[in-house]
Amino acid sequence: MGFESEQHADDYWKENLRLMLTLLVIWFAVSFGCGVLLVDELNAIRLGGFKLGFWFAQQGSIYVFLALIVVYVIKMNKLDRRYNVHEDHEEPQELGESLEEEYTH
């Protein structure tokens, strides 16, 4: 499916870039900020026996990055549906009916 108009395409990409930049700022703040800049302050706190600054540098930034990927996928699916450029080729009702037919025979 294509965009309904040039304005729709521009709005879609502006929202996409805004979302990406927001998630990248969060990722940078967690990975660089908590893992490098604030490591001494965070090391005063312990998490599972490890200093929190060390945990963020070794594990926490990876977990946050994976969570941000999940958030991006969910948000982009909603954005795609709002602008009617989603990848589903069938409407939800039709999809349910086709799955029902496939598994009942």
MODELLER restraints for C-alpha pairs under 7 A, 6 or more apart:
rsr = mdl.restraints
at = mdl.atoms
rsr.add(forms.Gaussian(group=physical.xy_distance, feature=features.Distance(at['CA:1:A'], at['CA:85:A']), mean=5.42, stdev=0.5))
rsr.add(forms.Gaussian(group=physical.xy_distance, feature=features.Distance(at['CA:2:A'], at['CA:85:A']), mean=6.20, stdev=0.5))
rsr.add(forms.Gaussian(group=physical.xy_distance, feature=features.Distance(at['CA:3:A'], at['CA:9:A']), mean=5.81, stdev=0.5))
rsr.add(forms.Gaussian(group=physical.xy_distance, feature=features.Distance(at['CA:3:A'], at['CA:85:A']), mean=6.73, stdev=0.5))
rsr.add(forms.Gaussian(group=physical.xy_distance, feature=features.Distance(at['CA:12:A'], at['CA:83:A']), mean=6.99, stdev=0.5))
rsr.add(forms.Gaussian(group=physical.xy_distance, feature=features.Distance(at['CA:23:A'], at['CA:68:A']), mean=6.50, stdev=0.5))
rsr.add(forms.Gaussian(group=physical.xy_distance, feature=features.Distance(at['CA:27:A'], at['CA:65:A']), mean=6.23, stdev=0.5))
rsr.add(forms.Gaussian(group=physical.xy_distance, feature=features.Distance(at['CA:30:A'], at['CA:61:A']), mean=5.95, stdev=0.5))
rsr.add(forms.Gaussian(group=physical.xy_distance, feature=features.Distance(at['CA:31:A'], at['CA:57:A']), mean=6.73, stdev=0.5))
rsr.add(forms.Gaussian(group=physical.xy_distance, feature=features.Distance(at['CA:31:A'], at['CA:61:A']), mean=4.89, stdev=0.5))
rsr.add(forms.Gaussian(group=physical.xy_distance, feature=features.Distance(at['CA:34:A'], at['CA:53:A']), mean=6.47, stdev=0.5))
rsr.add(forms.Gaussian(group=physical.xy_distance, feature=features.Distance(at['CA:34:A'], at['CA:56:A']), mean=6.26, stdev=0.5))
rsr.add(forms.Gaussian(group=physical.xy_distance, feature=features.Distance(at['CA:35:A'], at['CA:53:A']), mean=5.82, stdev=0.5))
rsr.add(forms.Gaussian(group=physical.xy_distance, feature=features.Distance(at['CA:35:A'], at['CA:56:A']), mean=5.20, stdev=0.5))
rsr.add(forms.Gaussian(group=physical.xy_distance, feature=features.Distance(at['CA:35:A'], at['CA:57:A']), mean=4.14, stdev=0.5))
rsr.add(forms.Gaussian(group=physical.xy_distance, feature=features.Distance(at['CA:39:A'], at['CA:53:A']), mean=4.33, stdev=0.5))
rsr.add(forms.Gaussian(group=physical.xy_distance, feature=features.Distance(at['CA:40:A'], at['CA:53:A']), mean=6.72, stdev=0.5))
rsr.add(forms.Gaussian(group=physical.xy_distance, feature=features.Distance(at['CA:42:A'], at['CA:52:A']), mean=5.26, stdev=0.5))
rsr.add(forms.Gaussian(group=physical.xy_distance, feature=features.Distance(at['CA:42:A'], at['CA:53:A']), mean=4.65, stdev=0.5))
rsr.add(forms.Gaussian(group=physical.xy_distance, feature=features.Distance(at['CA:43:A'], at['CA:51:A']), mean=4.61, stdev=0.5))
rsr.add(forms.Gaussian(group=physical.xy_distance, feature=features.Distance(at['CA:43:A'], at['CA:52:A']), mean=5.10, stdev=0.5))
rsr.add(forms.Gaussian(group=physical.xy_distance, feature=features.Distance(at['CA:43:A'], at['CA:53:A']), mean=4.72, stdev=0.5))
rsr.add(forms.Gaussian(group=physical.xy_distance, feature=features.Distance(at['CA:43:A'], at['CA:54:A']), mean=6.85, stdev=0.5))
rsr.add(forms.Gaussian(group=physical.xy_distance, feature=features.Distance(at['CA:44:A'], at['CA:51:A']), mean=6.78, stdev=0.5))
rsr.add(forms.Gaussian(group=physical.xy_distance, feature=features.Distance(at['CA:45:A'], at['CA:51:A']), mean=5.93, stdev=0.5))
rsr.add(forms.Gaussian(group=physical.xy_distance, feature=features.Distance(at['CA:45:A'], at['CA:52:A']), mean=5.51, stdev=0.5))
rsr.add(forms.Gaussian(group=physical.xy_distance, feature=features.Distance(at['CA:46:A'], at['CA:52:A']), mean=5.29, stdev=0.5))
rsr.add(forms.Gaussian(group=physical.xy_distance, feature=features.Distance(at['CA:77:A'], at['CA:86:A']), mean=6.93, stdev=0.5))
rsr.add(forms.Gaussian(group=physical.xy_distance, feature=features.Distance(at['CA:80:A'], at['CA:86:A']), mean=4.70, stdev=0.5))
